[in-house]
Amino acid sequence: MVQRTSSDLRLNPHLHLVVRDGAWHEDGGELAWEALSHLRTSEVGEVLERVVRRMERHLRRSGLLRLDEDDDDPEGNLAASAVSGQAPPAGPQWLKGLAPLEPHALAYDKPRCASLDGFTLHADTRAGAQDAAGREALLRYVLRPPLAQERLEPRLDGLVRIVLKKAYADGTLAVDMDPLSLLCRLATRRR
């Protein structure tokens, strides 16, 4: 499933995959299942590095990845605003755009979780064959919408509050924005 935003509607395209940890093979004319062990954290990092480099090559060949940002690109500035979580640029800022993201080295934040240049691969969630409740919870998470309507609250001061599902590391529980910023994030999300 493709998820396009984070919980505060910042543009954050990412994939949620459910993958079997094993493979079928033929064994003496019969199909047999061979389970695989969990990936080690270093293997998760190796997979992430290969995927990121292949995506970069593909996007460059397709002309979809530009290193020389076009300053006169209103849609690009709107997308950059949505990615960064900043208010959409207005006036002279509209033409200037936002600073590009800095590259980061491969890092391991948790077991079986790696990050590289803004990409993250988390391979630590598992639901076994006999764990029906765990499989259902995993599938509900993967298939959820980007924003639940009950988390949106119009405020008396004219702002719209997005109540976060769980607090950010800095303690932020909600994000308030003006309706135009909300519409810009929704419009960028649909692009």
C-alpha positions in Angstrom: 0.0 0.0 0.0 1.2 3.5 -0.8 1.0 6.0 2.0 1.6 9.6 0.9 1.7 11.6 4.1 2.8 11.6 7.7 0.3 12.0 10.5 0.5 15.8 10.3 -0.1 15.7 6.5 3.5 16.5 5.5 4.2 14.9 2.1 6.0 11.7 3.1 5.6 9.0 0.4 6.2 5.6 1.7 5.2 2.0 1.1 3.8 -0.5 3.6 4.4 -4.1 2.5 3.4 -7.4 4.0 5.9 -10.0 3.0 6.0 -13.7 3.7 9.2 -14.6 5.4 9.9 -17.7 3.4 9.4 -19.2 0.0 7.8 -22.2 -1.7 10.0 -24.6 -3.5 9.6 -28.0 -5.2 10.8 -30.9 -3.1 10.5 -34.3 -4.8 7.5 -33.3 -6.9 5.8 -31.7 -4.0 5.6 -28.0 -2.9 7.3 -27.3 0.4 7.5 -24.1 2.4 10.9 -23.1 3.6 10.7 -20.4 6.4 13.5 -17.8 6.5 14.9 -16.4 9.7 14.6 -12.7 10.6 16.9 -10.4 8.7 19.8 -9.1 10.8 20.0 -5.4 11.3 23.0 -5.1 9.0 21.1 -7.0 6.3 18.2 -4.5 6.6 20.8 -1.7 6.0 22.2 -3.6 2.9 18.7 -3.9 1.4 17.9 -0.3 2.1 21.2 0.9 0.4 20.4 -1.2 -2.7 16.8 0.0 -3.0 17.7 3.7 -2.5 20.5 3.6 -5.1 18.2 1.8 -7.6 15.4 4.3 -7.1 17.8 7.2 -7.6 19.1 5.7 -10.9 15.6 5.0 -12.1 14.4 8.5 -11.2 17.4 10.2 -12.8 17.0 8.1 -16.1 13.3 9.0 -16.1 14.0 12.7 -15.6 12.1 12.8 -12.3 15.0 13.6 -10.0 16.5 17.0 -10.5 19.5 18.1 -8.6 19.4 21.6 -10.1 16.2 22.9 -8.7 14.1 25.2 -10.9 13.5 28.4 -9.0 10.5 29.2 -11.1 8.5 26.0 -10.2 5.4 26.9 -8.1 4.3 23.2 -7.9 7.8 22.1 -6.8 7.8 24.9 -4.2 4.4 23.7 -2.9 5.6 20.1 -2.8 8.8 21.2 -0.9 6.7 23.1 1.5 4.6 20.0 2.2 7.6 17.8 2.6 9.3 20.2 5.0 6.2 20.9 7.1 6.7 24.6 6.6 4.0 27.0 5.7 3.7 27.4 1.9 6.0 30.1 0.6 4.3 33.3 -0.3 5.5 36.6 -1.9 9.2 36.6 -2.8 9.7 33.3 -0.9 7.5 31.6 -3.5 10.1 32.0 -6.2 13.0 31.2 -3.9 11.6 27.9 -2.7 13.1 25.9 0.2 16.7 24.6 0.8 17.2 21.0 -0.3 17.5 18.2 2.3 21.0 17.2 3.3 22.2 13.6 2.7 22.7 11.4 5.7 24.9 8.3 6.2 23.4 4.9 6.8 22.2 4.7 10.4 20.6 2.1 12.6 18.0 3.5 15.1 16.4 0.3 16.3 16.8 -3.5 15.7 16.1 -4.3 12.1 15.5 -0.7 11.2 17.8 1.4 9.0 17.7 4.9 7.6 19.6 6.5 4.7 19.2 9.9 3.0 15.6 10.3 4.3 14.6 6.7 3.5 13.8 4.2 6.3 13.3 0.5 6.2 11.7 -1.1 9.2 11.6 -4.9 9.1 10.9 -5.7 12.8 7.1 -6.2 12.8 6.0 -9.7 12.5 2.8 -11.7 12.8 3.1 -15.5 12.8 1.0 -18.0 11.0 -1.0 -18.8 14.1 -1.4 -15.2 15.2 -4.7 -14.2 13.6 -5.1 -11.1 15.8 -1.5 -10.0 15.0 -2.0 -10.4 11.3 -5.3 -8.5 11.4 -3.7 -5.6 13.4 -0.8 -5.5 10.9 -3.1 -5.4 7.9 -5.3 -2.7 9.5 -2.2 -0.6 10.0 -1.0 -1.1 6.5 -4.5 -0.3 5.0 -5.4 2.7 7.1 -6.2 6.1 5.6 -3.6 8.8 5.9 -5.8 11.0 8.2 -8.9 10.0 10.2 -11.6 12.6 10.1 -12.1 12.5 13.8 -8.5 13.8 14.2 -9.4 17.1 12.5 -10.8 19.9 14.7 -11.9 23.3 13.4 -10.8 25.9 16.0 -12.6 29.2 17.0 -9.5 31.2 16.0 -10.0 30.0 12.4 -7.2 27.4 12.4 -7.6 23.7 11.9 -6.0 21.3 14.4 -4.8 17.9 13.4 -4.5 15.8 16.6 -1.6 13.3 16.2 -2.2 9.7 16.8 0.8 9.6 19.2 3.0 12.4 20.5 6.2 13.3 18.6 9.5 12.8 20.4 9.5 16.6 21.3 6.1 16.2 23.0 4.0 17.7 20.2 0.4 16.4 20.4 -1.3 18.4 17.6 -0.5 20.6 14.7 -2.5 23.8 14.0 -2.5 25.4 10.6 -4.6 27.8 8.7 -7.1 26.4 6.2 -5.0 27.4 3.2 -2.0 25.5 4.5 -4.2 22.4 5.1 -5.5 22.7 1.5 -2.0 23.1 0.1 -0.9 19.9 1.9 -4.0 18.0 0.7 -3.5 19.3 -2.9 0.1 18.2 -2.8 -0.8 14.9 -1.4 -3.2 14.2 -4.4 -0.5 15.2 -7.0 
